[in-house]
Amino acid sequence: MSDPHAEQPNIRRLDCEDCQASPDSGDIRTLAIGTAGTTETWHTRGCPAYTIHQILGEASAQKVKERQARAEEAFLAAYRRLREATHTLPADDASAPFATALLELAQAQAGDTSRSVALPTWTKILNRHIPRPH
């Protein structure tokens, strides 16, 4: 059986400066992932540094949710404008295939704004509206 606190090459371990917790005395482990690797810090349950860490994390998550909601609302409004503009193009307009492909791509994204449209979907839609030359 291996030691659960054994050093791993890409994890830097720090004892909390506020509560002085370590892997052997701490109750809560936090991880921070950055360009230099992963940093592990241990805290006790009443640690003020951990409380601050939680508050900042919750505030950051809330900002991300709010930003996502605003972006989704703006995207859906732009999609509606695109849909209306595309329907006004004459069928024989040279830009019609491009506009129709863009509209279908936007429609695929509007169907689930929590994820990005996958590359195979892009390829299928573009090939349908803008066929390869023979």
C-alpha positions as protocol buffer text, in pm:
chain_id: "A"
residue {
  index: 1
  type: MET
  ca { x: 0 y: 0 z: 0 }
}
residue {
  index: 2
  type: SER
  ca { x: 138 y: 341 z: -90 }
}
residue {
  index: 3
  type: ASP
  ca { x: 157 y: 646 z: 135 }
}
residue {
  index: 4
  type: PRO
  ca { x: -137 y: 881 z: 43 }
}
residue {
  index: 5
  type: HIS
  ca { x: 86 y: 1180 z: 120 }
}
residue {
  index: 6
  type: ALA
  ca { x: 383 y: 1060 z: -87 }
}
residue {
  index: 7
  type: GLU
  ca { x: 535 y: 1327 z: -307 }
}
residue {
  index: 8
  type: GLN
  ca { x: 407 y: 1334 z: -661 }
}
residue {
  index: 9
  type: PRO
  ca { x: 635 y: 1502 z: -913 }
}
residue {
  index: 10
  type: ASN
  ca { x: 393 y: 1766 z: -1039 }
}
residue {
  index: 11
  type: ILE
  ca { x: 218 y: 1860 z: -713 }
}
residue {
  index: 12
  type: ARG
  ca { x: 367 y: 2127 z: -490 }
}
residue {
  index: 13
  type: ARG
  ca { x: 245 y: 2098 z: -128 }
}
residue {
  index: 14
  type: LEU
  ca { x: 209 y: 2402 z: 97 }
}
residue {
  index: 15
  type: ASP
  ca { x: 110 y: 2425 z: 462 }
}
residue {
  index: 16
  type: CYS
  ca { x: -151 y: 2694 z: 522 }
}
residue {
  index: 17
  type: GLU
  ca { x: 5 y: 3013 z: 656 }
}
residue {
  index: 18
  type: ASP
  ca { x: -306 y: 3090 z: 865 }
}
residue {
  index: 19
  type: CYS
  ca { x: -400 y: 2760 z: 1030 }
}
residue {
  index: 20
  type: GLN
  ca { x: -65 y: 2581 z: 978 }
}
residue {
  index: 21
  type: ALA
  ca { x: -245 y: 2268 z: 860 }
}
residue {
  index: 22
  type: SER
  ca { x: -52 y: 2002 z: 672 }
}
residue {
  index: 23
  type: PRO
  ca { x: -158 y: 1676 z: 505 }
}
residue {
  index: 24
  type: ASP
  ca { x: -140 y: 1503 z: 845 }
}
residue {
  index: 25
  type: SER
  ca { x: -330 y: 1768 z: 1044 }
}
residue {
  index: 26
  type: GLY
  ca { x: -566 y: 1928 z: 793 }
}
residue {
  index: 27
  type: ASP
  ca { x: -928 y: 1845 z: 725 }
}
residue {
  index: 28
  type: ILE
  ca { x: -967 y: 2015 z: 386 }
}
residue {
  index: 29
  type: ARG
  ca { x: -743 y: 2008 z: 82 }
}
residue {
  index: 30
  type: THR
  ca { x: -754 y: 2278 z: -187 }
}
residue {
  index: 31
  type: LEU
  ca { x: -589 y: 2250 z: -524 }
}
residue {
  index: 32
  type: ALA
  ca { x: -479 y: 2531 z: -752 }
}
residue {
  index: 33
  type: ILE
  ca { x: -380 y: 2446 z: -1107 }
}
residue {
  index: 34
  type: GLY
  ca { x: -160 y: 2688 z: -1295 }
}
residue {
  index: 35
  type: THR
  ca { x: 116 y: 2703 z: -1552 }
}
residue {
  index: 36
  type: ALA
  ca { x: 374 y: 2588 z: -1294 }
}
residue {
  index: 37
  type: GLY
  ca { x: 169 y: 2280 z: -1210 }
}
residue {
  index: 38
  type: THR
  ca { x: -63 y: 2194 z: -925 }
}
residue {
  index: 39
  type: THR
  ca { x: -38 y: 2338 z: -574 }
}
residue {
  index: 40
  type: GLU
  ca { x: -198 y: 2156 z: -283 }
}
residue {
  index: 41
  type: THR
  ca { x: -278 y: 2337 z: 42 }
}
residue {
  index: 42
  type: TRP
  ca { x: -436 y: 2186 z: 353 }
}
residue {
  index: 43
  type: HIS
  ca { x: -665 y: 2375 z: 594 }
}
residue {
  index: 44
  type: THR
  ca { x: -856 y: 2314 z: 914 }
}
residue {
  index: 45
  type: ARG
  ca { x: -1235 y: 2354 z: 904 }
}
residue {
  index: 46
  type: GLY
  ca { x: -1227 y: 2695 z: 1076 }
}
residue {
  index: 47
  type: CYS
  ca { x: -938 y: 2837 z: 874 }
}
residue {
  index: 48
  type: PRO
  ca { x: -995 y: 3201 z: 769 }
}
residue {
  index: 49
  type: ALA
  ca { x: -787 y: 3152 z: 453 }
}
residue {
  index: 50
  type: TYR
  ca { x: -1010 y: 2862 z: 350 }
}
residue {
  index: 51
  type: THR
  ca { x: -1323 y: 3067 z: 422 }
}
residue {
  index: 52
  type: ILE
  ca { x: -1190 y: 3346 z: 198 }
}
residue {
  index: 53
  type: HIS
  ca { x: -1103 y: 3085 z: -67 }
}
residue {
  index: 54
  type: GLN
  ca { x: -1465 y: 2958 z: -59 }
}
residue {
  index: 55
  type: ILE
  ca { x: -1614 y: 3309 z: -79 }
}
residue {
  index: 56
  type: LEU
  ca { x: -1395 y: 3405 z: -374 }
}
residue {
  index: 57
  type: GLY
  ca { x: -1470 y: 3077 z: -550 }
}
residue {
  index: 58
  type: GLU
  ca { x: -1846 y: 3120 z: -509 }
}
residue {
  index: 59
  type: ALA
  ca { x: -1828 y: 3482 z: -629 }
}
residue {
  index: 60
  type: SER
  ca { x: -1627 y: 3375 z: -933 }
}
residue {
  index: 61
  type: ALA
  ca { x: -1874 y: 3097 z: -1015 }
}
residue {
  index: 62
  type: GLN
  ca { x: -2163 y: 3344 z: -988 }
}
residue {
  index: 63
  type: LYS
  ca { x: -1989 y: 3587 z: -1226 }
}
residue {
  index: 64
  type: VAL
  ca { x: -1937 y: 3306 z: -1478 }
}
residue {
  index: 65
  type: LYS
  ca { x: -2308 y: 3211 z: -1459 }
}
residue {
  index: 66
  type: GLU
  ca { x: -2414 y: 3574 z: -1506 }
}
residue {
  index: 67
  type: ARG
  ca { x: -2172 y: 3625 z: -1797 }
}
residue {
  index: 68
  type: GLN
  ca { x: -2297 y: 3304 z: -1961 }
}
residue {
  index: 69
  type: ALA
  ca { x: -2660 y: 3414 z: -1920 }
}
residue {
  index: 70
  type: ARG
  ca { x: -2588 y: 3755 z: -2080 }
}
residue {
  index: 71
  type: ALA
  ca { x: -2394 y: 3592 z: -2364 }
}
residue {
  index: 72
  type: GLU
  ca { x: -2673 y: 3342 z: -2427 }
}
residue {
  index: 73
  type: GLU
  ca { x: -2933 y: 3619 z: -2437 }
}
residue {
  index: 74
  type: ALA
  ca { x: -2719 y: 3826 z: -2677 }
}
residue {
  index: 75
  type: PHE
  ca { x: -2650 y: 3523 z: -2898 }
}
residue {
  index: 76
  type: LEU
  ca { x: -3016 y: 3428 z: -2924 }
}
residue {
  index: 77
  type: ALA
  ca { x: -3109 y: 3788 z: -3013 }
}
residue {
  index: 78
  type: ALA
  ca { x: -2838 y: 3796 z: -3282 }
}
residue {
  index: 79
  type: TYR
  ca { x: -2957 y: 3457 z: -3410 }
}
residue {
  index: 80
  type: ARG
  ca { x: -3312 y: 3593 z: -3445 }
}
residue {
  index: 81
  type: ARG
  ca { x: -3180 y: 3895 z: -3640 }
}
residue {
  index: 82
  type: LEU
  ca { x: -2975 y: 3666 z: -3864 }
}
residue {
  index: 83
  type: ARG
  ca { x: -3277 y: 3444 z: -3928 }
}
residue {
  index: 84
  type: GLU
  ca { x: -3488 y: 3746 z: -4026 }
}
residue {
  index: 85
  type: ALA
  ca { x: -3216 y: 3888 z: -4251 }
}
residue {
  index: 86
  type: THR
  ca { x: -3156 y: 3554 z: -4423 }
}
residue {
  index: 87
  type: HIS
  ca { x: -3522 y: 3520 z: -4513 }
}
residue {
  index: 88
  type: THR
  ca { x: -3513 y: 3854 z: -4696 }
}
residue {
  index: 89
  type: LEU
  ca { x: -3238 y: 3742 z: -4937 }
}
residue {
  index: 90
  type: PRO
  ca { x: -3352 y: 3653 z: -5289 }
}
residue {
  index: 91
  type: ALA
  ca { x: -3304 y: 3282 z: -5363 }
}
residue {
  index: 92
  type: ASP
  ca { x: -3081 y: 3361 z: -5664 }
}
residue {
  index: 93
  type: ASP
  ca { x: -2848 y: 3587 z: -5460 }
}
residue {
  index: 94
  type: ALA
  ca { x: -2487 y: 3460 z: -5480 }
}
residue {
  index: 95
  type: SER
  ca { x: -2453 y: 3488 z: -5103 }
}
residue {
  index: 96
  type: ALA
  ca { x: -2762 y: 3272 z: -5033 }
}
residue {
  index: 97
  type: PRO
  ca { x: -2570 y: 2943 z: -4975 }
}
residue {
  index: 98
  type: PHE
  ca { x: -2332 y: 3116 z: -4735 }
}
residue {
  index: 99
  type: ALA
  ca { x: -2612 y: 3287 z: -4548 }
}
residue {
  index: 100
  type: THR
  ca { x: -2811 y: 2964 z: -4528 }
}
residue {
  index: 101
  type: ALA
  ca { x: -2507 y: 2773 z: -4399 }
}
residue {
  index: 102
  type: LEU
  ca { x: -2440 y: 3042 z: -4138 }
}
residue {
  index: 103
  type: LEU
  ca { x: -2803 y: 3035 z: -4033 }
}
residue {
  index: 104
  type: GLU
  ca { x: -2800 y: 2657 z: -3993 }
}
residue {
  index: 105
  type: LEU
  ca { x: -2474 y: 2671 z: -3793 }
}
residue {
  index: 106
  type: ALA
  ca { x: -2622 y: 2938 z: -3567 }
}
residue {
  index: 107
  type: GLN
  ca { x: -2938 y: 2727 z: -3533 }
}
residue {
  index: 108
  type: ALA
  ca { x: -2728 y: 2425 z: -3429 }
}
residue {
  index: 109
  type: GLN
  ca { x: -2561 y: 2639 z: -3163 }
}
residue {
  index: 110
  type: ALA
  ca { x: -2890 y: 2792 z: -3050 }
}
residue {
  index: 111
  type: GLY
  ca { x: -3021 y: 2440 z: -2991 }
}
residue {
  index: 112
  type: ASP
  ca { x: -2779 y: 2400 z: -2699 }
}
residue {
  index: 113
  type: THR
  ca { x: -2587 y: 2709 z: -2596 }
}
residue {
  index: 114
  type: SER
  ca { x: -2414 y: 2524 z: -2312 }
}
residue {
  index: 115
  type: ARG
  ca { x: -2180 y: 2352 z: -2556 }
}
residue {
  index: 116
  type: SER
  ca { x: -1999 y: 2434 z: -2879 }
}
residue {
  index: 117
  type: VAL
  ca { x: -2109 y: 2293 z: -3211 }
}
residue {
  index: 118
  type: ALA
  ca { x: -1881 y: 2000 z: -3290 }
}
residue {
  index: 119
  type: LEU
  ca { x: -1656 y: 1996 z: -3596 }
}
residue {
  index: 120
  type: PRO
  ca { x: -1843 y: 1707 z: -3767 }
}
residue {
  index: 121
  type: THR
  ca { x: -2162 y: 1916 z: -3752 }
}
residue {
  index: 122
  type: TRP
  ca { x: -1981 y: 2212 z: -3907 }
}
residue {
  index: 123
  type: THR
  ca { x: -1847 y: 1990 z: -4185 }
}
residue {
  index: 124
  type: LYS
  ca { x: -2188 y: 1834 z: -4258 }
}
residue {
  index: 125
  type: ILE
  ca { x: -2362 y: 2172 z: -4274 }
}
residue {
  index: 126
  type: LEU
  ca { x: -2095 y: 2343 z: -4485 }
}
residue {
  index: 127
  type: ASN
  ca { x: -2078 y: 2049 z: -4729 }
}
residue {
  index: 128
  type: ARG
  ca { x: -2457 y: 2053 z: -4764 }
}
residue {
  index: 129
  type: HIS
  ca { x: -2475 y: 2424 z: -4853 }
}
residue {
  index: 130
  type: ILE
  ca { x: -2135 y: 2478 z: -5014 }
}
residue {
  index: 131
  type: PRO
  ca { x: -2057 y: 2152 z: -5199 }
}
residue {
  index: 132
  type: ARG
  ca { x: -1703 y: 2058 z: -5295 }
}
residue {
  index: 133
  type: PRO
  ca { x: -1617 y: 2130 z: -5658 }
}
residue {
  index: 134
  type: HIS
  ca { x: -1614 y: 1822 z: -5881 }
}
